[in-house]
Amino acid sequence: MDQHPQGDLFQLGYVDVAASDVEAPGVPLPELARELGFEVDAESSPGRTRSGLPVEDPPAEGWRVLHVRDRSTVLGAPVDDDRRVWRVAHLEKEPANAAEGSAGARPRFSIHPDPLPLRPGRQERRRGLELRWPAVMTEPGAASAAGGEFAVDIVNTGDTRWRPDGDGFLVVGTFTAPGVADAAFGWAALGQGRAVPLDPGEYARVPVSIDGAAWKQLEPGPYDLRALLVDLGLTSVTPLRVDLDAETIARRRTPPRRR
């Protein structure tokens, strides 16, 4: 891993991991458990992986804290000498305002059943890619005539072939007032949309998924549409200016009928 600068981030699953934590020596799991105030028991690791294969025993050494957010802590230990595959565990602490009956409850600890590959960070994996609005969206009146259906191109602007590394091509969009730079993106579990390799100059045109709840808050008028390639954290360079009419908003607010 020494080919990466220490300031780089890696990823395990969807968690960002600092290079310094990857290179740290780690400690035995019981030692880390005592330090963090939890116990490891036989039920910490499920009996089978998602593929149905038996779970291998977690590594005895090399455990360290990889990520902390609110009451959730992610721990990990490499399972190979090259530190390319890891076992990951999650520690969930009780909220401060937990119910009276759960006061003093122990933190919940579980080991992920499947080993996870250590991937380069999003910045490295998205190198050379750019989100561009196609002409079919930018021509006068084109976006407004789309009826609430939008698409964007994922373009390889680099000089080498881009290959996905466990990434999908799910792109989500959000509306902001014209000229407002800050945008908050939201999405549900919509599936990733399979990513494909792209040679220099090639592109993949993908739909832009917009959270259904967003349409309920819109009124007719002009908006800027911004796009985000979820897995890579890549946003569109420029927004797409659209004029949304009442008919389009009403149609998108009404969920499609199920057969």
C-alpha positions as CSV (number, residue, x, y, z in Angstrom):
1,M,0.0,0.0,0.0
2,D,3.0,2.3,0.2
3,Q,2.3,3.5,-3.4
4,H,-0.5,5.7,-2.0
5,P,0.3,9.0,-0.3
6,Q,-0.5,9.0,3.4
7,G,-3.2,11.7,2.9
8,D,-5.3,9.5,0.7
9,L,-8.5,7.8,1.7
10,F,-9.4,4.2,1.1
11,Q,-12.8,2.5,1.2
12,L,-14.0,-0.6,2.9
13,G,-17.6,-1.2,1.8
14,Y,-19.0,2.4,1.9
15,V,-16.8,3.6,4.8
16,D,-13.9,6.0,4.1
17,V,-10.7,4.9,5.8
18,A,-7.6,7.0,6.3
19,A,-4.3,5.6,5.0
20,S,-2.7,6.1,8.4
21,D,-5.3,3.7,9.9
22,V,-4.7,1.1,7.2
23,E,-0.9,1.2,7.9
24,A,-1.3,1.0,11.7
25,P,-0.2,-2.3,13.3
26,G,-3.4,-2.9,15.2
27,V,-3.9,-4.9,18.4
28,P,-5.6,-8.2,19.4
29,L,-9.4,-7.9,19.3
30,P,-9.9,-8.6,23.1
31,E,-7.5,-5.7,23.8
32,L,-9.4,-3.3,21.6
33,A,-12.7,-4.5,23.1
34,R,-11.5,-3.7,26.6
35,E,-10.4,-0.3,25.5
36,L,-13.7,0.5,23.9
37,G,-15.8,-1.1,26.6
38,F,-17.4,-4.1,24.9
39,E,-17.1,-7.9,25.0
40,V,-16.6,-10.3,22.2
41,D,-18.8,-13.5,22.3
42,A,-19.6,-16.4,20.1
43,E,-22.6,-14.7,18.7
44,S,-20.6,-11.7,17.4
45,S,-20.1,-13.3,14.0
46,P,-23.1,-14.9,12.1
47,G,-22.8,-18.5,11.1
48,R,-22.8,-18.1,7.3
49,T,-21.9,-15.5,4.8
50,R,-24.4,-14.0,2.3
51,S,-23.2,-16.6,-0.2
52,G,-24.1,-19.4,2.2
53,L,-20.5,-20.4,3.0
54,P,-19.4,-20.8,6.6
55,V,-17.8,-17.8,8.2
56,E,-14.1,-18.1,8.8
57,D,-12.8,-17.1,12.3
58,P,-11.9,-13.4,12.5
59,P,-8.2,-12.5,12.7
60,A,-6.8,-12.6,16.2
61,E,-4.5,-9.7,15.6
62,G,-4.4,-6.4,13.7
63,W,-7.7,-4.8,14.9
64,R,-8.0,-1.0,14.9
65,V,-10.7,1.7,14.8
66,L,-11.3,2.7,11.2
67,H,-14.3,5.1,11.3
68,V,-16.4,6.8,14.0
69,R,-19.7,8.6,13.4
70,D,-22.1,9.5,16.1
71,R,-22.7,6.2,18.1
72,S,-21.4,3.9,15.4
73,T,-17.8,2.7,15.3
74,V,-16.3,0.6,12.5
75,L,-13.4,-1.7,13.4
76,G,-11.3,-3.8,11.0
77,A,-8.3,-6.1,10.6
78,P,-6.5,-7.3,7.5
79,V,-6.7,-11.0,6.7
80,D,-3.8,-11.1,4.2
81,D,-0.2,-9.7,4.4
82,D,-0.8,-7.2,1.6
83,R,-3.8,-5.7,3.5
84,R,-6.0,-6.0,0.5
85,V,-8.8,-8.0,2.2
86,W,-10.3,-7.1,5.6
87,R,-12.7,-8.3,8.2
88,V,-14.9,-5.5,9.4
89,A,-16.9,-5.2,12.6
90,H,-19.5,-2.7,13.8
91,L,-20.0,-1.3,17.3
92,E,-23.3,0.4,18.0
93,K,-23.7,2.3,21.3
94,E,-27.0,3.0,23.0
95,P,-28.4,6.5,22.5
96,A,-28.0,8.9,25.4
97,N,-31.8,9.1,25.7
98,A,-32.4,5.4,25.6
99,A,-35.4,4.0,27.3
100,E,-35.1,3.5,31.0
101,G,-35.2,-0.3,30.7
102,S,-32.1,-0.3,28.4
103,A,-30.1,2.1,30.6
104,G,-26.6,0.7,31.0
105,A,-27.0,-1.8,28.1
106,R,-23.8,-3.0,26.5
107,P,-22.8,-1.8,23.1
108,R,-23.9,-4.0,20.3
109,F,-21.0,-5.6,18.5
110,S,-21.1,-7.7,15.3
111,I,-18.6,-8.9,12.7
112,H,-19.5,-8.6,9.1
113,P,-19.8,-12.1,7.7
114,D,-18.0,-11.4,4.4
115,P,-14.4,-10.3,4.0
116,L,-14.3,-6.9,2.2
117,P,-11.7,-5.7,-0.4
118,L,-9.8,-2.5,0.5
119,R,-10.4,-0.2,-2.5
120,P,-8.8,3.1,-3.4
121,G,-10.7,6.2,-2.2
122,R,-13.5,7.8,-4.3
123,Q,-11.2,10.6,-5.5
124,E,-8.8,8.1,-7.0
125,R,-11.5,5.8,-8.5
126,R,-13.3,8.7,-10.2
127,R,-10.2,10.1,-11.8
128,G,-10.8,11.1,-15.4
129,L,-14.6,11.0,-15.1
130,E,-17.0,13.9,-15.6
131,L,-20.8,14.3,-15.5
132,R,-22.0,16.3,-18.5
133,W,-25.5,17.1,-19.6
134,P,-26.1,15.9,-23.1
135,A,-27.5,18.1,-25.9
136,V,-30.8,16.4,-25.7
137,M,-31.1,18.0,-22.2
138,T,-29.5,21.4,-22.9
139,E,-31.1,22.4,-26.1
140,P,-33.7,25.2,-25.7
141,G,-36.9,23.8,-24.3
142,A,-35.5,20.2,-24.2
143,A,-35.2,19.8,-20.5
144,S,-38.7,21.3,-20.0
145,A,-40.1,19.0,-22.5
146,A,-38.6,15.9,-20.8
147,G,-41.6,15.6,-18.6
148,G,-39.5,15.2,-15.4
149,E,-37.3,12.5,-17.0
150,F,-33.6,13.5,-17.1
151,A,-30.4,11.9,-18.2
152,V,-26.7,12.7,-17.9
153,D,-23.5,11.4,-19.5
154,I,-20.6,9.9,-17.5
155,V,-17.7,10.9,-19.7
156,N,-14.1,9.6,-19.5
157,T,-12.1,12.8,-20.1
158,G,-8.8,11.1,-19.2
159,D,-6.2,9.5,-21.5
160,T,-6.4,6.0,-20.2
161,R,-9.2,3.4,-19.9
162,W,-11.4,3.8,-16.8
163,R,-12.5,0.5,-15.1
164,P,-15.0,0.2,-12.3
165,D,-13.8,-1.1,-9.0
166,G,-16.9,-2.4,-7.4
167,D,-18.8,0.8,-8.4
168,G,-22.2,1.3,-9.9
169,F,-23.6,4.0,-12.2
170,L,-26.4,5.2,-10.0
171,V,-26.9,8.9,-10.6
172,V,-29.3,10.9,-8.4
173,G,-30.5,14.5,-8.9
174,T,-31.7,17.4,-6.8
175,F,-33.4,20.7,-7.6
176,T,-32.2,24.0,-6.2
177,A,-33.2,27.6,-6.7
178,P,-31.4,29.1,-9.7
179,G,-27.8,30.1,-8.8
180,V,-27.8,28.3,-5.5
181,A,-24.6,26.3,-5.2
182,D,-25.3,24.2,-2.1
183,A,-27.3,21.1,-2.8
184,A,-28.5,18.2,-0.6
185,F,-28.9,14.9,-2.3
186,G,-31.2,12.1,-1.1
187,W,-32.0,8.7,-2.5
188,A,-33.5,5.3,-1.6
189,A,-32.2,1.9,-2.4
190,L,-32.6,2.1,-6.1
191,G,-29.9,-0.3,-7.2
192,Q,-26.5,0.7,-8.4
193,G,-26.9,0.5,-12.2
194,R,-24.0,-1.7,-13.5
195,A,-20.9,0.3,-14.3
196,V,-18.9,-0.5,-17.5
197,P,-15.4,0.3,-18.6
198,L,-14.9,3.5,-20.6
199,D,-12.1,4.2,-23.1
200,P,-10.9,7.8,-23.4
201,G,-13.6,10.0,-24.9
202,E,-16.3,7.3,-24.4
203,Y,-19.4,8.0,-22.2
204,A,-22.3,6.2,-20.7
205,R,-25.7,7.9,-20.7
206,V,-27.7,7.1,-17.6
207,P,-31.0,8.3,-16.1
208,V,-31.0,10.7,-13.2
209,S,-33.1,9.4,-10.3
210,I,-34.9,12.0,-8.3
211,D,-36.4,11.2,-4.9
212,G,-40.2,11.1,-5.2
213,A,-40.6,13.2,-2.1
214,A,-38.7,16.1,-3.7
215,W,-41.5,16.7,-6.2
216,K,-44.0,17.3,-3.4
217,Q,-42.1,20.3,-2.3
218,L,-41.8,22.0,-5.7
219,E,-43.9,24.8,-7.2
220,P,-43.9,25.7,-10.9
221,G,-40.9,27.8,-12.0
222,P,-37.2,27.7,-12.9
223,Y,-34.8,25.4,-11.1
224,D,-31.2,24.2,-11.3
225,L,-30.9,20.4,-11.5
226,R,-27.7,19.0,-10.1
227,A,-26.5,15.4,-10.4
228,L,-24.4,13.1,-8.2
229,L,-22.8,9.8,-9.2
230,V,-23.4,8.2,-5.9
231,D,-20.6,5.5,-5.5
232,L,-17.9,7.9,-6.7
233,G,-19.1,11.1,-5.1
234,L,-18.9,12.8,-8.4
235,T,-21.1,15.9,-9.0
236,S,-22.1,17.6,-12.3
237,V,-19.7,20.5,-13.1
238,T,-22.6,22.7,-14.1
239,P,-26.3,22.5,-13.2
240,L,-29.1,22.0,-15.8
241,R,-31.5,24.9,-15.9
242,V,-35.1,23.6,-16.2
243,D,-38.5,25.2,-16.1
244,L,-41.0,23.0,-14.4
245,D,-44.7,23.5,-15.1
246,A,-47.6,22.5,-12.9
247,E,-48.5,19.5,-15.1
248,T,-45.1,18.0,-14.9
249,I,-44.9,18.4,-11.1
250,A,-48.4,16.9,-10.7
251,R,-47.6,13.9,-12.9
252,R,-44.3,13.2,-11.0
253,R,-46.1,13.6,-7.6
254,T,-48.5,10.8,-8.6
255,P,-46.9,7.3,-8.2
256,P,-47.3,5.0,-11.2
257,R,-50.0,2.3,-10.8
258,R,-48.9,-1.2,-10.1
259,R,-50.3,-4.0,-12.1
